[in-house]
Amino acid sequence: MGEPADAGRDSAAWAEADRLTAGRASDAGRLAADRAAAPVKADRASTPGKADGAAAPGGATAPGGATAPGGATAPGGATAPGGADRVAAPGEAERLAAIHAARSQAVIDGIERIDPDFVLHLASSTLNVVLDHFITGPGARPGRTVFAMPREEEGVAVTSGLELAGRRPVMVFQDNGVGNLLTVLLTFPQPYHVPLYGVVTRRGGLGEYNSMIHTVSERVEAILDAAGVRWFQLDARTPLEAWAPEIKRAWTYSRTTHRPVFTLVNLMGG
């Protein structure tokens, strides 16, 4: 017995549906390929003469994939003026290193004018050039003792004792240690008129890389003022050629006034 007429019509209908579906899929594939091969149309009109698919100035992308001026990325990956992610200009690191080296040498020259027979220090990355001179360099000479203080307050006690013994000590340390030495400073050399002298390097200002140290360092002047401790400061406002004689003068001032005196020195560019 043959198939019913309705079954034959159904088979023919399914075959026609399969043919149409295959045709649509083929057409869709060709359309997708055509779209992929066609140039992408920009949201804005392109600037005449613009190459490499770059967008127009004013926050768009410049030729070569770099971003145009106005807060964008400049050629070479650097950030253009006005950008939020600004990077150091070429040569900035070298400039700051040269400032650090020159100021460090000025501090060395100043301490050498004092000609101390004892140099007491606490290590600091900003003091590397100064301390290298006295620990392993020309400053490590016969007749001079150079050693590290365990803490700033112990350095004050030892330095005061050396002063009372008629020696010529100099302390070298970083300003965030000022808080550590206040008790011994204000109960020994200050009230007993001992002419203690220290060179104190500044931190927390321009060029600083530690995100926390400014909370102490930028208040050092106020702390010393509140404690009645005399201090002088050397930074960009003082010509570099004046640093060495000013350090010697501050040391002499501690002898004249019979009290502790500190010179705050900025080696980092501020």
NORSULRA-V697883 format. One record per residue. N is the residue number from 1. SS is DSSP state (H for helix, E for strand, C for the rest). PSI is psi in radians with two decimals (none if undefined). NEAR is the number of other ideal C-beta (glycine too) atoms within 10 Angstrom. Layout:
N/SS/PSI/NEAR
N/SS/PSI/NEAR
This chain:
1/C/2.32/3
2/C/2.96/6
3/C/2.59/9
4/C/2.67/9
5/H/-0.68/8
6/H/-0.67/8
7/H/-0.67/10
8/H/-0.74/11
9/H/-0.67/10
10/H/-0.76/12
11/H/-0.76/11
12/H/-0.67/10
13/H/-0.76/10
14/H/-0.68/10
15/H/-0.75/10
16/H/-0.68/10
17/H/-0.72/10
18/H/-0.67/10
19/H/-0.74/10
20/H/-0.69/10
21/H/-0.77/10
22/H/-0.66/10
23/H/-0.75/10
24/H/-0.71/10
25/H/-0.70/10
26/H/-0.76/10
27/H/-0.70/10
28/H/-0.66/10
29/H/-0.75/10
30/H/-0.68/10
31/H/-0.73/10
32/H/-0.71/10
33/H/-0.72/10
34/H/-0.74/9
35/H/-0.69/9
36/H/-0.61/8
37/H/-0.38/7
38/C/2.60/8
39/C/2.49/6
40/C/2.32/8
41/C/2.20/6
42/C/2.73/14
43/C/-0.58/7
44/C/2.83/9
45/C/2.45/7
46/C/2.63/13
47/C/2.31/16
48/C/2.35/6
49/C/0.04/6
50/C/2.35/16
51/C/2.94/9
52/C/0.43/10
53/C/0.38/12
54/C/2.63/19
55/C/3.00/18
56/C/2.83/16
57/C/2.88/15
58/C/0.70/12
59/C/-0.05/12
60/C/-3.09/18
61/E/2.31/18
62/C/2.96/22
63/H/2.46/14
64/H/0.09/10
65/H/-0.08/12
66/C/2.80/17
67/E/2.54/20
68/C/2.92/20
69/C/2.77/14
70/C/0.61/13
71/C/0.26/16
72/C/3.12/19
73/E/2.28/18
74/C/2.91/16
75/H/2.49/12
76/H/0.03/8
77/H/-0.15/9
78/C/2.77/15
79/E/2.35/15
80/C/2.86/17
81/C/2.42/10
82/C/-0.11/10
83/C/2.67/16
84/C/-0.51/6
85/C/0.91/8
86/C/2.46/12
87/C/2.84/12
88/C/2.46/10
89/C/2.69/9
90/C/2.30/9
91/C/-0.09/9
92/H/-0.74/12
93/H/-0.70/10
94/H/-0.66/9
95/H/-0.79/12
96/H/-0.65/15
97/H/-0.67/11
98/H/-0.69/12
99/H/-0.81/18
100/H/-0.77/17
101/H/-0.77/12
102/H/-0.75/13
103/H/-0.65/24
104/H/-0.73/21
105/H/-0.64/16
106/H/-0.68/24
107/H/-0.76/23
108/H/-0.83/23
109/H/-0.70/16
110/H/-0.78/24
111/H/-0.67/24
112/H/-0.51/16
113/H/-0.55/15
114/H/-0.55/19
115/C/1.03/12
116/C/2.60/23
117/C/-0.15/13
118/E/2.28/17
119/E/1.97/24
120/E/2.30/23
121/E/2.79/21
122/C/2.33/18
123/C/2.51/13
124/C/2.51/18
125/H/-0.58/10
126/H/-0.27/21
127/H/0.18/21
128/H/-0.72/13
129/H/-0.78/17
130/H/-0.84/26
131/H/-0.60/22
132/H/-0.68/14
133/H/-0.75/21
134/H/-0.40/22
135/H/-0.81/15
136/C/-0.14/10
137/C/-2.76/13
138/C/-0.41/9
139/C/-0.24/18
140/C/1.35/14
141/C/2.82/9
142/C/2.47/4
143/C/-0.06/6
144/C/2.31/14
145/E/2.20/13
146/E/2.15/18
147/E/2.77/12
148/E/2.42/12
149/C/2.39/21
150/C/-0.75/10
151/C/2.87/14
152/H/-0.73/23
153/H/-0.61/18
154/H/-0.60/14
155/H/-0.67/26
156/H/-0.75/29
157/H/-0.80/16
158/H/-0.78/17
159/H/-0.70/24
160/H/-0.74/21
161/H/-0.69/14
162/H/-0.70/20
163/H/-0.77/20
164/H/-0.44/12
165/C/0.06/8
166/C/0.31/6
167/C/-3.13/13
168/C/1.30/15
169/E/2.70/22
170/E/2.34/23
171/E/2.48/25
172/E/2.05/25
173/E/-3.11/26
174/E/2.62/21
175/H/-0.41/27
176/H/-0.06/23
177/H/0.00/20
178/H/-0.69/25
179/H/-0.53/14
180/H/-0.51/17
181/H/0.01/23
182/H/-0.75/18
183/H/-0.89/11
184/H/-0.61/18
185/H/-0.71/25
186/H/-0.09/15
187/H/-0.07/11
188/H/-1.42/19
189/H/-0.61/24
190/C/-0.96/20
191/C/-0.38/10
192/C/0.22/11
193/C/0.81/10
194/C/2.19/20
195/C/1.17/18
196/C/2.49/24
197/E/2.45/25
198/E/2.51/26
199/E/2.13/25
200/E/2.07/22
201/E/2.48/24
202/C/2.59/23
203/C/2.92/24
204/C/0.05/21
205/C/-2.62/15
206/C/2.35/11
207/C/-0.03/16
208/C/2.48/18
209/C/-0.15/8
210/C/2.13/11
211/C/-0.11/8
212/C/-0.41/10
213/C/-0.40/16
214/H/-0.41/14
215/H/-0.42/10
216/H/-0.84/16
217/H/-0.65/22
218/C/-0.08/15
219/C/0.11/16
220/H/-0.75/23
221/H/-0.77/15
222/H/-0.65/9
223/H/-0.82/15
224/H/-0.70/20
225/H/-0.77/11
226/H/-0.55/10
227/H/-0.10/14
228/C/0.48/10
229/C/2.27/20
230/E/2.36/15
231/E/2.71/19
232/E/2.78/15
233/E/2.42/16
234/E/2.11/25
235/C/-2.71/17
236/C/-0.31/12
237/C/-0.27/8
238/C/2.19/15
239/C/2.44/10
240/H/-0.60/13
241/H/-0.26/9
242/H/-0.18/13
243/H/-0.91/22
244/H/-0.87/20
245/H/-0.56/13
246/H/-0.64/18
247/H/-0.76/26
248/H/-0.69/18
249/H/-0.66/15
250/H/-0.70/22
251/H/-0.77/23
252/H/-0.66/15
253/H/-0.61/16
254/H/-0.58/21
255/H/-0.73/12
256/H/-0.72/10
257/H/-0.09/12
258/C/0.98/12
259/C/2.88/20
260/C/2.45/29
261/E/2.37/20
262/E/2.52/24
263/E/2.06/25
264/E/2.12/21
265/E/2.32/28
266/C/1.91/22
267/C/-0.05/25
268/C/0.06/20
269/C/-0.17/18
270/C/none/14
